[in-house]
Amino acid sequence: MPTEAKPMKFVVPGETSFEKFVKVQWSESLKEINYSGFCIDVFFEVLKLLEKSYSLPYEFIPYNGTYDDLVDLVADKTVDAVIGDVTILANRSKYVDFTQPFAESGLTMIVPVKPQAEKAWIFLKPFSKGMWGMTAAILVYTVLIVWLLERRSNPEFDGPWHFQLSIALWFTSSSLFFAQREQIYNNHARVAVSVWLFVVLALSSSYTATLSSMLTAPRLEPNVTDIGWLKKNNAVVGCDGSSFVKRYLENVLGFNPVNIKNLSSEYNYPGEFESGSITAAFLEVPYEKTFLNHHCQGYTVAGSSGRYGGDRFGGLGFGRCSSYFWSP
C-alpha cells in the first residue's frame, strides 16, 4: 500500500501538443511545478471520490518522451501509472491496464476550407446565370406588353416611341421594389402586371433568403477531401510525432514516411498550413475539436466518413501497472 514515505508515482507528459489536456509549467512564484489541463482535472475528480474512504499519497513525475515511452515506464514498473491524454491501443493493452476511457476515439483529417468567392460580387451569387437571364427576359417581355397595351390609352405614354419605352421600363422595373404608383388603364395590361408582380414576389423572397444564408452562414467546403489524392500527389501531412498517429499513417493508411511532418504544438499547425508546408493534418478527435474551436473559420474536417480507425482506438485513458488502482 502507498504511504507518505513511499507514495504512488504518476508519470505525466512533460510536453504535449495540446495544452488544454495536459500542461506542465514551472511556477517561479511558488517554486514548484504546476500541473493543469482536462486530464489532470479528471484525475483530481477521481481523487475526490477516493478520499471519501481512503487518502491516496502520490507524486507527479514529468517526463519528456513519446506516449509509448510513458507506457513503457508503467510496464516496467518504474512508475505506478501514467496520467495524461494516452490513447488506449491494443498493443499498449498487452503491457499495461487502462482505466475506462474519459474521451472518445478516432482520427480525423483537417484541411483548409476553400477560399470564399469575392465579396464584391456576392450579390450576383444567389441566382445562376441562367436564372438572371430568364429574369431579364421576363422583364423585357413585360415592358413590351405594357408599352403595347398602354401607349394608346394611358396619357403618360405621350411622346416619341423611345420615351414611351422608357416609361414602360420604369413602370415595370419599379415594381421590383414594390414602388410602382402609376395608374394602369388597360385591363389586359393589368393582368400582365399582376403576373409580373407575382413573379417579382417569388424571386425577391428566394433571392433574399439565399443571400442571407450566404452572408451569415457560408458553407465550409474542404480544399482536399480524399486521402488517395494526398498519397498520389505526395502531399505532405502533419501530425503529432510523439503519438501513435505517425505510425498509423505509415502502416495503416499507407503514407510515405518522408511525406509526414512531425508537429510538436497545436500552435504550429496554422503556420504550416499558411506557408504551404503541409496540405492536411491528422488529429485525434479530442484534439480536432479543440483545434476547430479556435480556428473554425479557416479549417474543417475532410473525408467521406470524417473519421478513420474509430474501432481501433479505445479512447483516452490512464495507464496502470496493477489492478489495485482505481477505474474512473
VENWO-V672333 format. One record per residue. RES is the residue in one letter. SS is DSSP state (a for helix, b for strand, c for the rest). PHI is phi in radians with two decimals (999 if undefined). Layout:
# VENWO-V672333
RES:SS:PHI ; RES:SS:PHI
This chain:
# VENWO-V672333
M:c:999 ; P:c:-1.20 ; T:c:-2.29 ; E:c:-1.08 ; A:c:-1.32 ; K:c:-2.34 ; P:c:-1.28 ; M:b:-1.23 ; K:b:-1.79 ; F:b:-2.00 ; V:b:-1.46 ; V:b:-2.20 ; P:b:-1.01 ; G:c:-1.33 ; E:c:-2.27 ; T:c:-2.26 ; S:c:-1.29 ; F:c:-2.09 ; E:c:-1.23 ; K:c:-1.13 ; F:c:-1.64 ; V:c:-2.52 ; K:b:-2.38 ; V:b:-1.97 ; Q:b:-2.48 ; W:b:-1.42 ; S:b:-1.73 ; E:c:-1.20 ; S:c:-1.22 ; L:c:-1.61 ; K:c:0.97 ; E:b:-2.69 ; I:b:-1.57 ; N:b:-1.73 ; Y:b:-2.03 ; S:b:-2.54 ; G:c:2.05 ; F:a:-1.03 ; C:a:-1.13 ; I:a:-1.16 ; D:a:-1.11 ; V:a:-1.06 ; F:a:-1.05 ; F:a:-1.16 ; E:a:-1.15 ; V:a:-1.14 ; L:a:-1.05 ; K:a:-1.04 ; L:a:-1.19 ; L:a:-1.18 ; E:c:-1.20 ; K:c:-1.17 ; S:c:-2.22 ; Y:c:-2.78 ; S:c:-1.65 ; L:c:-1.82 ; P:c:-1.26 ; Y:b:-2.70 ; E:b:-2.52 ; F:b:-1.58 ; I:b:-2.22 ; P:b:-1.26 ; Y:b:-2.51 ; N:c:-1.65 ; G:c:-2.99 ; T:c:-1.32 ; Y:a:-1.18 ; D:a:-1.14 ; D:a:-1.11 ; L:a:-1.12 ; V:a:-1.13 ; D:a:-1.11 ; L:a:-1.09 ; V:a:-1.30 ; A:a:-1.10 ; D:c:-1.58 ; K:c:1.15 ; T:c:-1.19 ; V:c:-2.25 ; D:c:-1.55 ; A:b:-2.85 ; V:b:-1.96 ; I:b:-1.92 ; G:b:2.96 ; D:b:-1.51 ; V:b:-1.64 ; T:b:-1.39 ; I:c:-1.38 ; L:c:-2.13 ; A:a:-1.08 ; N:a:-1.21 ; R:a:-1.30 ; S:a:-1.20 ; K:c:-1.24 ; Y:c:-1.96 ; V:c:-2.38 ; D:b:-1.59 ; F:b:-2.09 ; T:c:-1.28 ; Q:c:-1.11 ; P:c:-1.14 ; F:c:-1.96 ; A:b:-2.63 ; E:c:-1.32 ; S:c:-1.85 ; G:c:2.17 ; L:b:-2.13 ; T:b:-2.16 ; M:b:-1.86 ; I:b:-1.81 ; V:b:-2.40 ; P:b:-1.18 ; V:b:-1.40 ; K:c:-1.15 ; P:c:-1.02 ; Q:c:-1.26 ; A:c:-1.10 ; E:c:-1.00 ; K:a:-1.15 ; A:a:-1.08 ; W:a:-1.92 ; I:a:-1.21 ; F:a:-1.16 ; L:a:-1.57 ; K:c:-1.26 ; P:c:-1.02 ; F:c:-1.97 ; S:c:-1.34 ; K:a:-1.06 ; G:a:-1.12 ; M:a:-1.20 ; W:a:-1.10 ; G:a:-1.13 ; M:a:-1.14 ; T:a:-1.11 ; A:a:-1.13 ; A:a:-1.14 ; I:a:-1.14 ; L:a:-1.09 ; V:a:-1.09 ; Y:a:-1.08 ; T:a:-1.18 ; V:a:-1.05 ; L:a:-1.14 ; I:a:-1.10 ; V:a:-1.07 ; W:a:-1.12 ; L:a:-1.14 ; L:a:-1.51 ; E:a:-1.74 ; R:c:-1.15 ; R:c:-1.61 ; S:c:-1.85 ; N:c:-1.75 ; P:a:-1.13 ; E:a:-1.23 ; F:a:-1.69 ; D:c:-1.23 ; G:c:2.11 ; P:c:-1.13 ; W:a:-1.10 ; H:a:-1.20 ; F:a:-1.21 ; Q:a:-1.10 ; L:a:-1.13 ; S:a:-1.16 ; I:a:-1.14 ; A:a:-1.13 ; L:a:-1.14 ; W:a:-1.12 ; F:a:-1.03 ; T:a:-1.38 ; S:a:-1.17 ; S:a:-1.09 ; S:a:-1.23 ; L:a:-1.04 ; F:a:-1.89 ; F:c:0.93 ; A:c:-1.99 ; Q:c:-1.37 ; R:c:-2.15 ; E:c:-1.19 ; Q:c:-1.42 ; I:c:-1.87 ; Y:c:-1.75 ; N:c:-1.60 ; N:a:-1.13 ; H:a:-1.14 ; A:a:-1.15 ; R:a:-1.05 ; V:a:-1.11 ; A:a:-1.07 ; V:a:-1.19 ; S:a:-1.08 ; V:a:-1.10 ; W:a:-1.08 ; L:a:-1.11 ; F:a:-1.13 ; V:a:-1.10 ; V:a:-1.07 ; L:a:-1.08 ; A:a:-1.16 ; L:a:-1.14 ; S:a:-1.15 ; S:a:-1.14 ; S:a:-1.13 ; Y:a:-1.11 ; T:a:-1.11 ; A:a:-1.13 ; T:a:-1.18 ; L:a:-1.14 ; S:a:-1.08 ; S:a:-1.12 ; M:a:-1.19 ; L:a:-1.44 ; T:a:-1.69 ; A:c:-2.43 ; P:c:-1.11 ; R:c:-1.29 ; L:c:-1.63 ; E:c:-1.69 ; P:b:-1.19 ; N:c:-1.33 ; V:c:-2.29 ; T:c:-2.14 ; D:c:-2.26 ; I:a:-1.14 ; G:a:-1.01 ; W:a:-1.13 ; L:a:-1.07 ; K:a:-1.22 ; K:a:-1.11 ; N:c:-1.69 ; N:c:0.92 ; A:c:-1.27 ; V:c:-1.48 ; V:b:-2.09 ; G:b:-1.92 ; C:b:-2.85 ; D:c:-1.42 ; G:c:-1.20 ; S:c:-1.48 ; S:c:-1.75 ; F:c:-1.36 ; V:a:-1.06 ; K:a:-1.03 ; R:a:-1.14 ; Y:a:-1.19 ; L:a:-1.09 ; E:a:-1.31 ; N:a:-1.47 ; V:c:-1.79 ; L:c:-1.50 ; G:c:1.39 ; F:c:-1.38 ; N:c:-1.22 ; P:a:-0.95 ; V:a:-1.24 ; N:a:-1.72 ; I:b:-1.98 ; K:b:-1.89 ; N:b:-1.43 ; L:c:-2.11 ; S:c:-1.62 ; S:c:-2.50 ; E:a:-1.09 ; Y:a:-1.36 ; N:a:-1.40 ; Y:a:-1.08 ; P:a:-1.01 ; G:a:-1.12 ; E:a:-1.16 ; F:a:-1.15 ; E:a:-1.15 ; S:a:-1.40 ; G:c:1.43 ; S:c:-1.21 ; I:c:-2.25 ; T:c:-1.73 ; A:b:-2.59 ; A:b:-2.32 ; F:b:-1.91 ; L:b:-2.25 ; E:b:-1.21 ; V:a:-0.94 ; P:a:-1.04 ; Y:a:-1.30 ; E:a:-1.05 ; K:a:-1.11 ; T:a:-1.16 ; F:a:-1.11 ; L:a:-1.21 ; N:a:-1.12 ; H:a:-1.63 ; H:c:-2.31 ; C:c:-1.21 ; Q:c:-1.38 ; G:c:-1.86 ; Y:b:-2.41 ; T:b:-2.68 ; V:b:-1.46 ; A:b:-2.01 ; G:c:1.88 ; S:c:-1.12 ; S:c:-1.74 ; G:c:1.50 ; R:c:-2.32 ; Y:b:-2.25 ; G:c:1.17 ; G:c:-1.06 ; D:c:-1.43 ; R:c:-1.61 ; F:c:-1.97 ; G:c:-1.70 ; G:c:1.74 ; L:b:-1.60 ; G:b:-2.70 ; F:b:-1.73 ; G:b:-1.61 ; R:b:-2.41 ; C:c:-1.79 ; S:c:-2.61 ; S:c:-1.44 ; Y:c:-1.43 ; F:c:-1.37 ; W:c:-1.37 ; S:c:-2.32 ; P:c:-1.18
